Structures are given as structure tokens and as C-alpha cells.
């Protein structure tokens, strides 16, 4: 028998109550989903959406973003179609099932969508299944304790506690493997979702920006763009121009990682509108312009951008601050942009960047990987191999950021066919 609109509204209110109660207890989204389906006559697909507290419009927009990132035309999904799927009146096709699984961060079967034998076909490719993360290691109790404390405060959590949590994550960003930090940041954000005051919403925006950065560092560009888009939108809503500019600039970087330099430059122009200090202008230029210009072969434009960014760095009196930008990061971006056209300059800047970072830190690892590529470009195979071997000895594989793994994979390609590099290339390939 059809369910009335009033009954549907009541079920949604009950689901919101369950979500709020379990968020206060620190429950993750899958556990909240399971509880909703136990207590209420809702499909798994609808329960996942309600467990996140998302509207159907939000899910439709997120699915569209997955399609765009995959280089596909914007789908014709509507909220009415999603409503029919959730109520069992129709079934999504394989492409939509893939996108929904990406949006919800789970497997299609957990959405109540049975898979054909052999897995779904995503435009001729096997759909990658979400990674099953290990349980939180006991060696990170200080990280786990942050979200636990937010959960204990529950509805009494003040904006100052949320700010303190954000400051902890920002200050200790490089101290934890990215996938572990991402899970804890997401847990903390979910515990704060029911707070709607402006100050807490600003923190939620920065937590979304942080999750976008972590998604970028864990090879999840679709997730990164969704989180960063959310951060930029919240920044606009609460009047935090720095948050909006930072998020749009990070979107440009993620877009460039997908080899879309023209789109990255368009986003750079958008981000520059929010860059109101010399340091922020230098950040936008280094993040968003150097590599796209290099990829497009505009060496004159790249050289001018480097000069302008350096002038802005020299003129800056700002402290880096939360999610800030500093001299070693500037040197790293300059080095990477110059790899193809000026490897000697790339080596110089990469060496400068590494020298300003702690050995074994993510920034040091990135700089060493770029330095090794510069040596390979100079046909200094032994030097390139030695640098990369030192990097892999100093940094555990699970602590390597995805963009540094990508740099090492490019290095393996640079050294292809070199007998002296055979052992290193095998070691890099094993990183996945």
C-alpha cells in the first residue's frame, strides 16, 4: 500500500532523531544507517542518505560531480528519480549505482543494490570497490580522543571546542597517515553537523576543506572535489573569504592532478578573487598557475608567474596560519613546475624545499621525489635512485601521500630501461 507524504515526513523525522542520538555517542555513519533500517521501514539506499543528514538535492549534485570528474556528460538524474529508487519504484542502472557508491563511500551491496555476477561495468571498466580501512591503531590515542571528546559534549559542544579540534587537526596534519586522519576528521565533523550557529558552521567548512585535502592525498579526486566544493559554499554562506579562496585554490590543484590545465587556470582566476594579502596571492599562484602553465608549454607565462609569486612571498608579513603556505611549499611548487623545461632549476628549488623540512615528513618526501626526478632528467641515474631509496627507507608506505606516490611512479617511468634502477622501480610499482 502506498505510504502517505505525512508518514514519509514522520519517518524522516525519526531518522533524524536516530542520527542525532548516535552522533552524540560517536557512532560512524554505517552504524547509524544500520540502526535506521532496524527501527524504521526504509530502504538501505534512503537510510544511507538520512544517516548522513543529506537532502536528495545534495545527493543529486554529488552524483553529477562524480560524472564530471570521470570526464562524462552531466547525468539527467533528478530528485524525483532518486526518490523512486529509494522507495523501490525503480532501479538505477550500473553507472548510477557506481556513482552512488562513490558518493556514500560504501559498496553497492550495502546500498541494497545487488551486483551482477563479476561486478558492475563502468563504461567498460571494472568498478573499483571502496577500500576497507583497518581498525584505528592503538598508537594514535591522542587523535581518537579529539572526536571522542566532541561526542561526550554532545549538544553542549561550543564553537570554541570545535575550533580547538580543528586547530589540532591542522597542526598535526603531517603526524598521522592520511587515511586514518581522514576518518577521524569525518567522525568529528559528523558530530558537529547538528550545530547551525555561524561560528560552528565556519569550522564545519574548514573541516570539509581538510577532508578535501586528505582525499587528494589518498587518491580520491571525486571525494576531494565534493568536500572542497562544500567548503567553498560554506565559506560564501558565513562570509569567510579565506575559506572560500583556499577551497577553490585546492580545487584547482586537484583538477590539475587530473591533467586538466585549462580548467585549473579558470579555477585559479576564481581563487585569486579572494586572495587579499601577498601571502595568499603567492599561494594561489604557486598552487594553481605554475604547473598548468608548464603543462600548456607557456614557459614565458610560467616564468612571470614565478617572479610574481616570489615578489609576493618577499612582501608578505603574514604568518602561515591555519592551512597556511610557507617557503618550503613555495620552493616545492616552483621545482615541480620546472621539471620538464628547466631540470637544473628544479633540482635547486627541490633541494631548498627539502632542506627546510624535517627528514621523513610528508613535505620532505615530496621534495625528495621531485629532486630525484630532476636528477633523472639530467641522466644522473645513480643519484636519482639513491634519493628515492632514501625516501622509501625513511617513510612507511602507508604514510606516503598519494601525490608523492604519483611522483615516484613518474620517476619509475623516467628511469624505465635503466638496469641500475630495476630494484627501485620494482619497489615503486609495489606501492600500487
PyMOL commands that set and color helices and strands:
alter all, ss='L'
color gray80, all
select helices_A, chain A and resi 5-24+29-39+44-52+56-69+79-86+94-104+108-111+138-156+159-171+173-175+178-192+198-217+221-238+241-257+261-272+278-288+290-295+299-315+327-337+343-355+362-377+381-394+397-399+402-414+419-429
alter helices_A, ss='H'
color red, helices_A
select strands_A, chain A and resi 121-122+125-126
alter strands_A, ss='S'
color yellow, strands_A
deselect
rebuild
show_as cartoon
